[in-house]
Amino acid sequence: MWIGTETVGASEVDDARFNCNVGNIGTIAQARATLTNKANWLTNNFPTPPPFPLPSNCSFLNLSVLPVALVNFTGKINADKTGTLQWKMETEIGVDHYILEKSTDGLHFTDLGLAYPNSLNNGVYNITDPSLSNGVNYYRLRIEKGNGDYVYSAVVALSLRSGLSVTVYPNPVKDEVTIQQIGNIHNTTIQLVDIRGHLIQQIQLTGPVYKLNMSKLSSGIYFLKTGDGSIFKLIKQ
């Protein structure tokens, strides 16, 4: 995006306003080209209030907002050591298909499953991962429109260990994260630490589900460390 790049000998751009009603933009590439075009920006170089008002009634390049509403995206480990990922949609207007992606490092994802909107499902879908990796398995849902636009869900993590399985969701987390456990893991201690390794909270899990309140924590990266050595990376928004 062009925001007033300085050049040698040129005056600094103190204020800039984008002309958001520049016409129809059909693709992400066209939107990027429009935003990086200096001609589409009004600028002012004086240390006084700019001689133009803030934009109003903007169509934001006439880009359509993806009309989808994901209610939830969750996962669980089954007794046969497979994983079931489920999601519920409030509305599916314009959705072409869903792609479930999987990662074992939380960074590099590959396609795992595909689903198409079906009115008979009442907005509820699920895909099974038949081959859980030992350790932490990460999943995210990619919701695609017919024109190529897409959005991602938050990440769900499933941890598989001998006699132990833990699910942590949602991720990123805004207020509360759910820690769900399956197997002989009652009274297990989990630690919440910050990115520098400092202990924030020690949690005693006495039941299958624990709700961890993170609403008062600063935005950033945190880690949940379980008793079996699993580590979940959490992004606090």
N, C-alpha and C positions, 0 to 999 in steps of 0.2 A: 504494500500500500504506500502511495506517495504521501508523505506528511511534512514536506518542506525540507528536502535534503539541502544542506548547505554546500556551497562551492567556494573556492578560494576567491576572496574579494567581493563576494556577494553578501547582501544583508540577510540576517537571520529572519526566518519566517516566524513571527510571534503567534499568529493566529491563522488557522485554516479551517474552511468549512467545505464539506463535500456537497456537490450538487447532486442530491439523491434522486432527482427526477430527470434522468438523462435518457430514458427510453427503456424498452424491453431488453432484458439480458437473459438469454436462454440457458447458458451453460456456466459452470464454474470457471472455465477458462476465459469466457467473455467477461464475467464479473471481475476477475483478477485484472484483465487488461484495462477495464474501465476504471478501476480503483487506482491503478498505477499510472494513469494518464494525468499529468499535471494540469491539462486544460480543463479537467472536470472539477478542479478545486478553486475556491475563492480564497485569496490570501491577503494578509495585512501585516506590515512590518513595523508598525508604530506601537510604542508602549502605552497605548490608550485603548479603550474598548473598541473592538473592531467595528467598522462601519457597515456591518451586515448582521442581521438577526440570526438566531439559531434556526435550523430548518424545522418546518412543520408540515404536517400532512404528507410525509414522504412515503413513497411506495417501496423504498429500499430496493431500487433497481428492478422492481416488479418481479422479484424472485419469489416463488411460491414457497411457503413454509410447509415442511413435510407434515401432512395432516394425520399423524399417528399419535397414539397415546398408549405407552407401555405402562401397565399397572404394576407389574412386578416381573422379576426374572430370578428364579431360584434353582437350586440344585440339591441333590441328595445322593448318597451312596447306598446301593441296594444290598440285600443279604448275599447276593451272588457276586458281589464286588464289581458290578457295573454301576455306571452313574446315569442318573436321569436329570436332564435339564428341562425345566418347565417355564413357560412365560404366559402371561395373560394380557390381552390387548383390550383397551376400552373402545377404540375405533381403528379401523383398518383402511380408511379412505385413501386410495392411491397406492396402497402397498402392493408390490408385485410379488415379492418373495422374502423369505427369511433365511439367513445363513448362520448356522451355529459354528463358531470358531473355537479352536482349542490351542492351548500353549502349555508347555511344561516349565517355562522360565518366566512367564508373565510379560514377555517382550515380543516374541515372535509367534504369531498365530497362523494356523492353517485351517482350512475349511474341514468341518467334521460332518455336518448334516445340512439338509435343505428342506424347507417346508413352504407351502403355498397357502394363501388365505383360503379358508373354507368356512362358509357360513354355518355349517353344521357343528363346528367346534365351539361355538359361542365365545370365540376369542381366546380359547385355551389351547396351547400346543405343547408338545414335549418331544424331545429327541433323546435317545439312549446312547451313551458312550459305552461300547462293549469291552473296551480295553483301557481301563484306568492304569495310569503309570504309578509305580510306587513312589510316593512323595506327594507333592502338591500339583494338582491339575487345575489350570485356569481356563475359564470359558467366558465368552462374550457373544452377544447376539447382534448381528448386522441386519438392519431393517432397510430394504431397498425399494425405491419407487421405480416405475417403469422408465422414467427419464434419466435414470442413473444416480439421482440423489440418494443419500443414505444417512442413517444415524446409527450410533452404537449404543448398546446398553452399558450399564455398569458391569464390572467383572465379578464373576462368582468363582470362588476357589474351593476345591474339594481335596482333602488330604487323605491319602490311603496309607495305612500302616498295618502291620499284623495285629489284629484284635482292636484296631483303633481307626476311626474315621472322623474327620472334623470338616464342617462346612462353614465358611465365613462369607457373609454378604450383607449389604451391597458394598461394592468397592468401585469407584470412590464412595466415601461415606460423608454425609452432611451432618447428621445428628446422632444416629444410633446404628450400630452394627450388630448383627445377629451371629452368635457362635453356636452352631448346632453340632452335637456329638452323637455318634452311634457306636455301640460296642461297650466293652468293659472299661470305661474311662471316667466313671463318676469320681468325684473328689479330686480331679486332676487340676493342677495349678497352671494357669496361663499368665504370662507376663506381657504387659504392654510397655514398649520402650520407644523412645524417639530415635531420630536418625543418627544421633551421636551415641546411642546405646544406653542412655540414662533411663532408669526405671521410672515409669510414670504411674503404673498401677499393677498390683498383683491380684489376680482374680482366682477365686476358688470355685470351680465348676462342680456344683452339687446336683445337677440335673441335666437333662438332654438338651435344653435350650437356655442360653444366657444372652441377655440384651445389654450390650456395653454402650453407655452414654458417652459420646465424644463431643457433644455440642459445645462444651466450654474450652476445648483444646484449640490451639492455633492451627491455621491451615498448614499443611505440610505432609511429610512422609513419616509414618510410624510402622512398627512391626509388632506382630503378635507371635510370641514364642510359646509353643506347647511343650508339655512334659516329654513327648517322644522325640523332640528335636525338630519338628516342623516349624517353619517360619512363614508367616503370612505378611506380605507387604500391604499396608493400608495407605490410601491417599485421602487425607482429610481436606475437604473443600472449605 
